[in-house]
């Protein structure tokens, strides 16, 4: 019997641990307290001795210490000594590799400040996505935070997808993710019948260090690179997207009834007779939301019913574990990787027409001026009275000839939408011009054509209804002081704002608002450029001046939508943050609290999962577009200059909505120089100038599937004209006026780094929407 006075039994959290384990180990908090009291790093064996850990408990104690190290609570240094992380001012970060052999360590907790720059020598042995501990180490000459990587806490890349290559008789895996750096050595006995050039998946057995390459074993041969659907198989594995549900998840999902039971109807508001309808895209199969509106005096009642996923998916159950890991559904052309098993996402959770479904309702009263006068949340049972597409709904609204019993309700929604739209304009929400495209495939699975998706008023009608419900959810959570994930969108940083103003000045444009422009200032400028031929390029400039929207527990508002508080409530079938908001709202209604392990970590995870899904979708789209252009080599297209860099021009081809590049060496018989401050490439001798928004005629020279890049050759340019007067002097004068210290001109034989600049990136709206075409905001 151990004495109660020993160090182990002085643990203030002992009673809590006894509720979990019959013979508990010292709590994490007590281990940290003991380490702080010791004051110096201590070896595991010595710490175990101080805490009276028995020989039989040693392996479990070491597991706890390793788990604490993974969570950043302690550090186990290279000598095996245990240190308190706070004593070392360590920051837990994720490594992001840059193409030019350096990288950044991005703090997992935004409260830990800006990113740390990691130079080439510090990147040795690290791979993109690794979780590391970093000690701050001052700033560099550019004002960026420097950091020293102390240890790799968690390796992000266990399985790597790539192509088989034989180099000097050694089998190598060339990763599809170029951020992983050097090729990986493959174990010869794992190759089987794999052929050179085929796509493989290999599991890393030893990670790289300063002197040795990584070594891996082949686990799967996917096939030839040009096989149908291979682009999706590669993207899924390259971006580490979970694509198979666990056995436990599928087993639990199979037990859920495919209909609403009598017991489930109890304690719910009955809305089965209320004519709620769904309006989605033609190909949508999972219906998150249904809407209804009616005029009450001068005001409107708006009912937004959202699928009650939280009734079927409970915290920490098998389905929840898989849903959390995915955090979002991923939409590819011709394939979807859902967040939830199909019998939930397309079955019992989906608000299919003419069947009973459980829902969580936001019931609002909206004034004639577009203000939300009151709202109420409650669980309900409903029945969708119609499944409409955007095209059908807009036909009913715009054409008097259509006669349907549900048309009256659609028109009520439209009248309310017009009020909400007017309020949106008054509020100053930012609207960016962009083009959503859709790939039309033939029976052989090849792209037949790429067409723009016409976005009608029915799309915006549903969008405004969803925005109203999301705002009410945010306000409800704030009012009851319940923690949750907000959808935060910060405005421009001072650096980005300064760059934007310089760019706009060159186009004779101005953004009002001084050092603190409001969303209304952005909206006014967007309205002023509607008739300009270069409006899409300017829209990209405005968009890139803002920061990326993220999920965070601290509310800072949504700059783009001009809301002081905003969250995601309306898509719990395909977004995990929405599911957590449902749980939080239900907890408030039931006078309790919903608390995941860490709201901050959950926000970081969901934000990262969203970016991974977007990047994977973009990879697939770019590959398919490159494949589509392979049989267009030699053809001539008109296009618009949408970006530029020191190595050439990026051009968006008209009618096919595909980007290609003209190398700077193909612009003509001259020395062409890139002047970023002028947003132009100018010929030294001829004075020919290429600017963003210029129209050009180009010929397709190459479509490289390996890199998803399309090379173009310039045929002619409508705006690539000589400057008037003394060409060289005029260019130099404008250049000096734009910057205090003129940068050295770039010769056209610069290295082709092939990275498209931010100001010229094409906005692929498809990657920021759900499959039904709803904006993700």
Helices and strands as residue ranges (DSSP letters): G 8-10, H 14-20, H 28-38, E 42-43, H 44-50, H 58-70, E 74-76, E 81-84, G 85-88, E 90-97, E 103-107, G 110-112, E 116-118, H 120-123, E 131-139, E 145-154, E 159-167, E 170-175, G 178-180, E 184-186, G 188-190, E 199-206, E 215-223, H 230-238, H 247-254, H 262-265, E 269-271, E 277-280, E 289-296, E 299-307, G 309-311, H 318-326, E 330-332, E 335-337, H 342-342, I 343-348, E 356-366, E 372-383, E 386-389, H 390-398, H 407-427, E 437-441, E 447-452, H 457-479, E 486-488, H 494-506, H 519-528, H 535-545, E 550-552, H 576-589, H 599-629, G 630-632, E 636-645, E 648-653, E 659-663, G 664-666, E 672-675, E 680-683, E 689-691, E 695-704, E 709-717, H 727-738, G 758-760, G 765-768
